[in-house]
Amino acid sequence: MRADYHIVKSPNVGEIEKLDHYWTDKWKSIGSRRRPLWRIKAGPEYRFFLKEAPEPNAQVRVLDGGCGLGEWSMLLKKAGYKPYGLDICEEVIASLREEFTDINFLCGDIRQTSFENAFFDLYISWGVFEHFENGLQDSFNEAYRVLKPGGKLIVTVPFYSQRLKDVETDDNLPEPKDREFYQWRLEINELVEEFKKGGFDCSEATPIYRSEGLRRHLHHSYGMPYNRITHVLTTVFAPFVSAEYFAHMLIAVGVKK
């Protein structure tokens, strides 16, 4: 695993408070604008969801761990499931509760929830497990606890791809006194092992978002700006480049034994 760091923003605040502040500010910076459902359905997470999820039923409980602006919780509700959106950002959750009274939105830490044992049929979490400095296992252990036997966990995490290995050195990092932990990036086998250590059956992890990785490569290596032209070019050429080299994220599915 490789750690990502960013410049210190809250030097005298604990981990949970840092995460709350960071993501609340992040959502505010984009005006709390949610993606339309068609964009979510066009993504690789949705394709994996359709393949792995049980048939829609109002009795099928799904945990959206790190729900952010609640987009997936809303999609799940519309599809006929019983979603529970969990996030660490108090302000965001308060707003979601007020706006969507028919969805269970809760504020809390995914590593230590208030749910009963074996409560959920499915657990999804997109780019969340990697944000704790002591690693991913606390998140996997809690996911195992709250899932029913045979329940599935689908997660995405940042991919420590060959592209990144080729360009990154410790010289790129801020000085230790100026930096704080942001996230972990994982290799394919490392994500599979995290599932297995957490008690899940998992056979493989799949690299996704080649276009995003290609955009970042063109920007950092050749100075190409993030604009509409670059977006179109990378979208067109992404299917023809190596996922193992360029992909930005990993997705994997585990089954509770």
N, C-alpha and C positions, 0 to 999 in steps of 0.2 A: 504494500500500500504506500501511497505517496500523499503527504499532507500538503494542502494549499493554505497559504496564509494571506492575510490582508493587513493593511495599515491599522494600527490600534485606533479604535474610535471611542471605546468606553473603558478606560484603564482601571477604574475602581468599581466595576460592576461584575456580578457573578455570571456564570455561563447562561443560565436560564434567562436572566434579565437582558443579557447581550443579544440572545436570539430573539427575544420578544421585540426589543428596540429595532434590531436590524430588519426583521421581516415586516414589522409595522411600517417602518420608513420605506421599505421596498415597495409595498403595496400602495402607499400614499404617492410615491414618485411616479407611478403609472396611472394615478387617478382612480385606483381601485377598479379599473376597467377589466371586465371579464371577457374571456374569449368566447365567440359564438360556438354553439354546440357542434357545428359542422367542422370547425377547426380541430376540436378535440377528437372527433370521430375520424379525422384524416390522419391522426398520429399513430405511431406504432404501439403505444400503450393500449389504445382502444382495440387494436387487432388482437393483442394478447388477451385482453379482457374478454372479448367475445369468444375466444377459443377456450378459456379456462373457467369462466364464471358459470355458476349453476343457472338453471332456468329462472327467469324473473318471477318473483313471487313476493308479496308484501310481507311474508314471514321470513324471508331470507335476509339476515342481517349482514350488512357490509360496513366495515370500518374504513373510512377515508383518513388515513393517518398523516397529519400535516396537510390539512385540507386547504390552507391558504384562503383564497377568495370564494371557496365553496363550489367551484365549477363542476367538479366530478360528483360531489354530493347531489347537486341539482340534476345532473345527468342520470345518476343512479335512481333518484326518486322518479324521474320521468319515465325511466325504463321499467319501473314496477318493483324495485327493491326497497328495502327499509335501510336507508343509509344513516350512518353516524359520522359527522364531520368533527374531527379532533384537531385542534391547533393550539400552539403556545401563545399566540398573539391575542391578548385579552380584548383589545379594542376592536379587532377584526371580528372575533367571535361574537362580541356584543352586538355589532352591527348586523351580522348574519342572523342572529336570533331574532332581532327585531324585524328584519325583512322577510325571513322565511320561517314562519311559525310552525310549519308542517314538517320540518326537518330537524333532527336532533343535532344541534351544534354544541360542542363542549370545549371548554378551555382546559388544556392540560399538557403534560409531558408524555410523549408516546412511550417512554421507558418505564413509566409507572402510572398506569391508568386506574380508574375507579371501577372498571367493568368486572363482572363476575368471571370466574373461570369458564372456559368453553362457551363463550357467549356469541361469537361471530362465526358465520359460515365462510366469509371471505374477507380478506384484509388487503387493501391496496395502499401503496405509499410511493409517491413519485419524488425522488430526489430529497429525501429527508433523513434516512438512517445515517448518512455520512457526516452529519453536522455536529457530532459529539466527539470531543477530543479523546475520550477514553476508548473510542472504538464503536463498533456496530452491535456488539453482542447483547448489550442491555436492551436494545430495541428488538432484536430477534427473540430474546428470551420472553419479553412481554408479549410479543406477537404470538409466540407458541402458547403462552398461558391463556390468552383470550380467545384463541381459535378452537373450534370444535375438532375432535378427531376426524381426520380426513379433510379438514378445512384447508383452504389454499391462501398462500401469501404471495403477492406479486409486488416486486419492488424495482425501482430504478435507482442507480447510483452513477456518479461520474466514472468514466472509463479511463484508466491509466494506459493509454494507447501507445503504440510504437512511435507515432508522430510526436507525442509529448516526450517520450524517452530520448528521442533524437535531438531535441532542442533544449531540454531543460537541464540546468545545473544548479547547484546551490548558490552560484554567483548571481542568479536571477532573484534571489530572495531579499526582502528588506532586512536590515540589521535586526537581530533578536529583540533589542529593546524597543523597536518600532513596530513589531508585528504581533499579531495574535492569530490563533488557529481559526480557519474557516471551514474546511471540509477535507474528507479523505477521498482519494481516487483509488479504484481497485482494478486489478487485472481480472481476466475471466475466471481463472481457477481460484482466485482469492474470494470472489463473491460466492462461488459454489461452496467453498469451504465454510464461509460464514453461515450459510444456510444449514449445512450439515452439523456444525457445532451447536446451532440453535435447536437441533432435533428434527429438522425438516429433510424430507427426501427431495433432492435437487440434482439433476443430471447435467445441466448446462446453463450458461448465461449467454445472452445474445447481444452483440454490439448493435446499437441503434443510433440514429441521427448522424449519418455520414455527412449530410449537407451542412450541418452546423459545424462539425469538425473541419470540413473543407473550407468553410468561410473563415474560420479562425486561423487556419493554416495560411490562406491567401493574405489575410490581414497582417499577421505577425511576421511572416516570412517575406512578403513582397509589398507590404504597405497598402494593399487594396482596401478601400473604405467599406464599412458596413452600409451598403445602400441597396436600392432596388435592383440595380444591374447585377451586383454581386450575388444577391439572393437568387435571381433568376438563373444565372450561370451555374451556381453550385447546386441548385435544385435539379437542373438538367443533367449535369455530369455526375452527381452523387451515385446513381445506380451503377456506374462503371468504375468506381474506385474501390479500393480495399476497405471493407468495414473494420478489419482488425487494425488497419493503419490509421484511418481517418475518423472513425466513429467517436462521438462525443460522450455517449452514455452506454450503460449496460442495463439489460432487463432480464430478470430471472423469476421463475415460479417455484415455490416450494410447497410440499404437501405435509401437513402435520401427521406424523406417524401415530 
